[in-house]
Each structure stands twice: as C-alpha cells, then as structure tokens.
Amino acid sequence: MGDLWGTLDIVVGMPLLNVGPGGALVQSTVPLTPQSVHHVAVSCQGEQTPTSVQVRHVRPVVGSDGRQYYLIGLEFLFMPSTLLSQIESWMIGGQRVAAGLM
C-alpha cells in the first residue's frame, strides 16, 4: 500500500495551576513546543468547553517525588463566553481551581 498520511488526536490531562482571562499555567508530563497552537477542552464540574491555546513558555521542573514535569504557559486564542464566566467566577470567589485542560 505504501505510506498513508493522517492525523492523530491525543488526549493528555494537564492540571490547571493558575488561570486568568488571557491564559493559563498548566502542569504536564509532556513538553509542548513553544509557539505551537493546540485545541483543548477546559473541564470544570463535568462540563468541557473547547478553545484554542498557543504555548508561550515551557519550563522543566522536578517534583517532590523526583519525577520531571513541565510548567507550560498558555495564551487563550479564543475565549468562549462560558469559559470566561467560569474564570471570572474563580477569580471573584478566590476558589482553588479544580479544573483541568485536555
């Protein structure tokens, strides 16, 4: 048959460490390429909101368990109103974020 071209979607959960209307800081076991664009779903209380992000910075760190992971700064390229409302709620309420990016 030969070579066949295609795409592969991979879902990787990334804990959300910090978030604001402009972007987010996530933790990942997978380094992402700076300036790359990704389609993600922000999950909060069982609901997922799709959006697009661009990787602005990646920093390797070592966890308390000795494993290496990455802190990744993301810029939101598209801000759905449902996501903006949730972020504003977190900021006003001063709640710890129990959400994740996929």
C-alpha positions as CSV (number, residue, x, y, z in Angstrom):
1,M,0.0,0.0,0.0
2,G,2.8,2.5,0.8
3,D,2.7,5.4,3.2
4,L,-0.6,6.8,4.3
5,W,-1.0,10.3,5.7
6,G,-3.3,11.1,8.5
7,T,-3.8,12.8,11.8
8,L,-3.8,11.5,15.3
9,D,-5.6,13.2,18.2
10,I,-4.1,12.6,21.6
11,V,-5.8,13.5,24.9
12,V,-3.5,14.3,27.8
13,G,-4.9,15.6,31.1
14,M,-3.0,18.6,32.4
15,P,-3.8,20.0,35.9
16,L,-4.6,23.7,35.8
17,L,-2.4,25.6,38.3
18,N,-3.3,29.2,37.5
19,V,-5.8,30.8,35.1
20,G,-6.9,34.3,34.0
21,P,-8.8,35.7,31.1
22,G,-5.7,35.8,29.0
23,G,-4.2,32.4,29.6
24,A,-3.3,29.6,31.9
25,L,-0.4,27.8,33.6
26,V,-0.7,24.0,33.4
27,Q,1.5,21.1,34.6
28,S,2.3,18.4,32.1
29,T,4.4,15.3,31.8
30,V,4.7,16.1,28.1
31,P,6.7,19.1,26.9
32,L,4.9,21.2,24.3
33,T,6.7,23.2,21.6
34,P,6.8,26.9,22.3
35,Q,4.6,28.9,19.9
36,S,2.6,25.8,18.9
37,V,-1.2,26.0,18.8
38,H,-3.4,23.4,20.3
39,H,-7.2,22.7,20.5
40,V,-8.1,22.0,24.1
41,A,-11.1,21.4,26.3
42,V,-11.2,23.1,29.7
43,S,-13.1,20.8,32.1
44,C,-14.9,22.2,35.1
45,Q,-17.6,20.4,37.2
46,G,-18.1,17.8,34.5
47,E,-18.6,20.3,31.6
48,Q,-16.0,20.7,28.9
49,T,-15.5,24.0,27.0
50,P,-13.5,23.8,23.8
51,T,-11.0,26.5,22.9
52,S,-7.6,27.1,21.2
53,V,-4.4,28.0,23.0
54,Q,-0.8,28.9,22.0
55,V,2.1,27.8,24.0
56,R,4.1,30.8,25.3
57,H,6.7,29.2,27.5
58,V,7.7,25.7,28.8
59,R,9.9,25.2,31.9
60,P,11.1,21.8,33.2
61,V,10.8,21.2,36.9
62,V,11.4,18.3,39.2
63,G,8.6,17.3,41.6
64,S,8.8,16.4,45.2
65,D,8.6,12.7,44.1
66,G,11.7,13.2,41.9
67,R,9.8,13.0,38.6
68,Q,10.3,15.6,35.9
69,Y,7.4,17.5,34.6
70,Y,6.8,20.8,32.8
71,L,5.1,24.1,33.7
72,I,3.5,25.4,30.5
73,G,2.2,28.9,29.9
74,L,-0.7,29.0,27.5
75,E,-2.4,32.0,25.9
76,F,-6.1,31.7,25.0
77,L,-6.6,32.4,21.3
78,F,-10.4,32.1,21.6
79,M,-12.4,32.8,24.7
80,P,-15.9,31.2,24.7
81,S,-18.3,33.1,27.0
82,T,-18.9,30.0,29.1
83,L,-15.1,29.8,29.8
84,L,-14.8,33.5,30.6
85,S,-17.7,33.3,33.0
86,Q,-16.1,30.3,34.8
87,I,-12.7,32.1,35.0
88,E,-14.4,35.2,36.4
89,S,-16.2,33.1,39.0
90,W,-13.0,31.5,40.1
91,M,-11.3,35.0,40.3
92,I,-14.1,36.6,42.3
93,G,-14.7,33.7,44.6
94,G,-11.0,33.2,45.3
95,Q,-11.6,29.4,44.9
96,R,-8.8,27.0,44.3
97,V,-9.2,25.7,40.7
98,A,-10.3,22.1,40.5
99,A,-10.3,22.0,36.7
100,G,-8.0,20.6,34.0
101,L,-7.1,21.1,30.4
102,M,-7.2,18.3,27.9
